[in-house]
């Protein structure tokens, strides 16, 4: 009798709630106390099975989430609720301050996904992927501040192009992330709207800027993946500091419509993810022509970027060591050592290394390229797209003083330029890409150097120095290799983890390619990621109980 009753309870343990299971075992105990031992052991086993999470959200990938949902182990609502619990448990208590606001509609979107699944509908490619979105992407259902308290009540009339494409593909906007105010700083992530963000690997250090909120949030598994923007650093820099994959695409391949601008003809938006595969999944959805962005071109994207996820992708490739972004006098020797270990690993995986690779007149041309202070003009154009903009000239923010102290110097610089004159028509013209002679010359010289050496991509450290201490972001700012070459020449580039400085703070390896070579760069990064396996989560962000 005891054996029969124990077996019965082991069977129902996996379908009955624990409370009901206890009641039924209690009835059996009253009738037949001889079965108590086996029944109680069954109860303990059942409780253990029920308490074990169906899916660990720590380091979970999009494929992990979707597989668990399709197998019936978890619902989309449970996934989204799990990430919300993680945000509530860790973002403030650990001193991250990565999350600006949680989307109040996220759970409703998850319910809609579960309903579609229950009806056996064909699911889109990113179904139930809860994303962290930098706070300069327009979202029709959430405030978009650009890191400025002056826009604290600004709800755009529609989504940014990329957000619309992601939602159409089934992704869920889980939360908006903190950013450097107006995306001004590559050094740190401080906004007047939400404050300062710290590095998830050590909160005494910066996550870089300006997409530091997305970087730390994704690294700590507060969402499955994220989106950032990059004018000169802000996808690749924070991704490097947080052991993420980040991709800056060719100017012309992806739309910036609905992303608050910093410098229109340098701005790029794109994925920041824990794995190359997840980055490719997002990129596959967002890449492509948008008539609302005059710099995008039709017919430039690959049919399927997921086809480039080739673990043997380094075999037969030729990679050039771009020494101009390697041999810095003040480069940290440990990060330099990590880079050359990565070079050896690339070679071991089948790549041919060309060292050195030089670009003719690189430094001379780079020094001749002025940084165009068109921010005031570009933001003015953005503000016109809002139904009820709080102002039409961003310089009004200077008058109200609604800025973070860390932002004032940058704001003063941009404030001197015209509001209503197209930069190409200034007294000292600021030519808009692709009509910029020096930037075009740098691009031509880069392609010529790559062609002559027969290389597929250039490689260099994303940063040659570790993250700065959070209270010395300006004083310790050095080694940022993201500002030159790639944004100047409009090239695509990706960063991928290459190890840890002092075994605790991440460092990134960067691949830069010819225009529209994003597929190839994904292939190189994926093959290196799969062979090196450097990614590991930050400590202190484990599973959260229900």
C-alpha positions, -999 to 999 in steps of 0.1 A, spaced: 0 0 0 28 24 9 46 17 -23 15 23 -43 6 55 -26 42 69 -28 43 62 -66 9 79 -70 23 110 -53 55 110 -74 33 110 -105 10 139 -94 39 159 -79 46 174 -113 11 185 -120 -3 195 -87 5 227 -68 25 220 -36 -3 232 -13 -28 207 -28 -2 180 -28 4 184 10 -34 181 16 -37 149 -3 -6 133 14 -21 144 48 -53 124 40 -32 93 31 -13 96 63 -45 97 84 -57 65 66 -24 46 64 5 59 86 28 31 73 32 50 41 45 82 59 81 78 51 78 72 14 51 98 10 71 125 28 101 117 7 79 120 -24 66 154 -11 102 166 -7 111 155 -41 80 171 -56 87 204 -39 123 204 -50 112 197 -86 86 225 -85 110 251 -69 137 245 -95 134 273 -120 122 262 -154 146 286 -170 175 304 -155 174 341 -167 211 346 -158 229 346 -192 198 333 -210 198 338 -247 168 345 -269 169 309 -282 169 297 -246 138 317 -237 119 307 -269 129 270 -265 116 270 -229 84 286 -239 77 263 -268 85 232 -246 59 244 -221 84 249 -193 76 286 -188 53 313 -202 62 346 -217 45 363 -187 68 344 -164 98 354 -184 89 391 -184 79 390 -147 112 373 -139 132 401 -155 111 427 -137 119 410 -104 156 410 -113 155 448 -120 136 454 -87 160 432 -68 193 443 -82 194 476 -100 191 499 -70 204 475 -43 236 468 -62 242 504 -70 239 499 -108 212 525 -117 211 511 -152 173 511 -156 155 544 -162 120 531 -162 101 498 -166 76 496 -194 41 494 -177 28 476 -207 55 448 -208 34 422 -190 4 429 -212 26 424 -242 37 391 -227 1 380 -221 -7 388 -258 23 366 -268 10 337 -246 -24 340 -261 -10 338 -296 10 308 -286 -21 291 -272 -38 296 -305 -9 279 -323 -2 311 -343 31 313 -363 54 333 -340 77 360 -353 115 356 -349 120 376 -317 88 366 -299 91 372 -261 126 387 -262 125 413 -234 148 441 -244 165 470 -226 163 502 -248 186 532 -244 166 563 -235 172 581 -267 150 557 -288 115 570 -293 89 547 -278 52 556 -283 42 541 -249 70 555 -227 88 587 -220 120 593 -240 143 618 -222 176 614 -240 191 616 -205 177 651 -200 153 661 -172 140 687 -196 123 659 -216 110 641 -185 74 643 -198 81 638 -235 62 608 -250 69 606 -287 40 601 -311 54 568 -325 83 544 -322 117 548 -337 122 528 -369 143 502 -351 119 499 -322 89 494 -345 108 467 -364 118 449 -332 82 450 -319 69 437 -352 93 408 -348 77 400 -314 103 416 -291 90 433 -259 103 467 -248 110 457 -212 126 489 -199 144 521 -210 180 525 -198 200 554 -184 224 572 -207 249 600 -207 229 632 -209 222 640 -246 248 612 -254 276 637 -248 301 616 -229 320 585 -240 337 586 -205 308 579 -182 270 576 -180 255 604 -161 221 620 -169 201 648 -153 170 626 -156 182 595 -138 216 600 -124 248 580 -126 252 544 -138 280 521 -126 298 491 -141 281 458 -132 315 441 -128 326 466 -102 304 496 -92 335 516 -84 342 518 -121 325 534 -151 306 515 -178 319 541 -203 293 562 -221 269 570 -234 251 536 -235 262 526 -201 227 518 -188 221 493 -216 256 478 -211 254 472 -174 217 461 -176 224 435 -202 256 423 -185 237 418 -153 209 399 -171 182 425 -164 170 419 -199 178 393 -226 195 419 -248 196 456 -255 199 485 -279 223 514 -278 236 542 -300 271 551 -311 283 585 -324 320 578 -317 321 551 -290 288 545 -273 279 509 -285 314 495 -287 329 513 -257 304 502 -231 301 468 -247 338 464 -243 337 475 -206 308 450 -199 320 419 -218 293 422 -245 291 419 -282 283 453 -298 279 463 -335 282 497 -351 270 493 -387 280 511 -419 265 546 -422 237 540 -447 227 505 -437 206 512 -406 180 538 -398 184 564 -371 148 577 -375 134 584 -340 167 583 -322 175 616 -305 206 627 -324 240 639 -313 258 643 -347 234 632 -375 260 620 -400 279 600 -374 252 586 -352 245 548 -355 221 527 -334 224 490 -328 224 459 -306 244 452 -274 241 416 -264 258 389 -243 263 366 -273 271 372 -310 241 351 -319 217 374 -301 233 404 -317 229 389 -351 192 381 -343 185 417 -335 206 430 -363 188 408 -388 155 426 -379 167 462 -377 190 465 -407 177 479 -439 165 509 -458 142 535 -443 129 564 -464 126 585 -432 164 584 -429 180 602 -459 214 586 -454 201 550 -457 205 532 -490 183 504 -504 196 471 -514 226 471 -490 217 445 -464 224 408 -464 194 385 -469 200 368 -435 227 378 -411 221 346 -391 237 327 -420 271 341 -409 271 323 -375 299 300 -386 321 286 -358 348 279 -384 346 314 -398 382 324 -390 396 297 -412 413 312 -443 406 348 -432 433 375 -432 433 400 -404 454 432 -402 468 445 -369 462 482 -370 491 494 -350 480 530 -349 453 520 -325 475 495 -306 508 511 -299 499 539 -275 525 551 -252 501 550 -223 483 518 -232 479 494 -202 504 466 -206 480 439 -194 453 449 -219 480 450 -246 489 415 -235 453 404 -237 451 417 -272 481 398 -285 469 367 -268 437 372 -288 458 376 -319 474 343 -312 440 327 -306 428 341 -339 458 326 -357 452 293 -339 416 293 -352 428 295 -388 433 332 -395 464 347 -411 477 377 -393 491 406 -412 512 427 -387 515 456 -391 489 471 -413 492 508 -420 468 533 -435 484 560 -455 483 594 -438 460 580 -411 469 604 -383 473 634 -407 439 630 -422 423 622 -388 437 654 -374 422 674 -403 387 661 -398 369 686 -376 342 674 -352 310 690 -364 291 707 -337 257 703 -353 240 690 -322 218 721 -317 206 719 -353 200 682 -353 181 681 -320 160 710 -334 150 688 -363 141 660 -339 120 683 -316 99 692 -346 88 655 -348 71 657 -314 35 666 -310 40 688 -280 77 696 -277 86 713 -244 110 736 -264 122 739 -300 158 751 -292 178 729 -270 198 760 -258 167 769 -237 179 741 -214 210 761 -207 189 790 -195 168 768 -172 199 751 -158 183 716 -163 216 699 -169 239 676 -150 271 694 -139 291 668 -159 274 680 -191 279 717 -190 312 719 -208 299 699 -238 267 719 -238 286 752 -239 306 739 -269 275 729 -289 255 760 -280 276 783 -301 265 767 -334 234 778 -354 199 764 -348 182 770 -382 211 769 -407 219 736 -424 255 727 -413 266 724 -450 258 761 -453 276 775 -422 302 802 -427 327 775 -421 308 746 -437 304 713 -420 298 689 -449 273 662 -443 285 626 -450 289 613 -476 300 647 -490 329 652 -467 363 654 -485 385 644 -455 363 616 -443 360 603 -479 398 604 -482 403 584 -450 378 558 -463 396 555 -496 430 552 -480 416 525 -456 401 504 -483 433 508 -504 454 496 -475 431 466 -469 431 457 -505 469 459 -508 474 437 -478 445 414 -489 429 415 -454 393 409 -445 392 431 -414 414 452 -392 418 443 -355 427 464 -324 417 467 -288 383 485 -283 400 502 -254 437 501 -246 431 509 -209 407 495 -183 376 513 -172 382 545 -152 373 548 -115 337 561 -113 348 592 -94 377 599 -118 360 594 -152 377 624 -168 411 622 -151 415 585 -161 400 587 -195 424 571 -219 428 543 -244 394 549 -262 401 535 -297 365 539 -309 366 576 -318 390 574 -347 388 556 -380 355 538 -377 331 567 -372 353 591 -393 353 568 -423 318 554 -418 330 519 -414 313 490 -397 329 475 -366 321 450 -339 335 444 -304 336 410 -286 351 400 -252 388 392 -252 394 386 -215 395 404 -182 419 430 -169 432 417 -135 407 389 -140 379 412 -130 372 440 -155 363 432 -191 383 441 -222 371 440 -258 386 430 -292 374 451 -322 370 440 -358 366 468 -384 357 460 -420 349 475 -454 315 492 -459 285 468 -456 307 439 -444 286 434 -413 279 398 -422 317 390 -424 323 409 -391 296 388 -374 312 357 -387 346 367 -374 333 377 -340 312 345 -337 341 322 -345 363 340 -320 336 340 -294 330 303 -298 367 294 -296 378 317 -268 346 317 -246 357 348 -226 322 359 -216 312 354 -179 286 371 -159 293 397 -132 292 384 -96 263 393 -73 234 390 -99 223 354 -94 188 339 -95 160 358 -78 133 339 -59 97 343 -69 
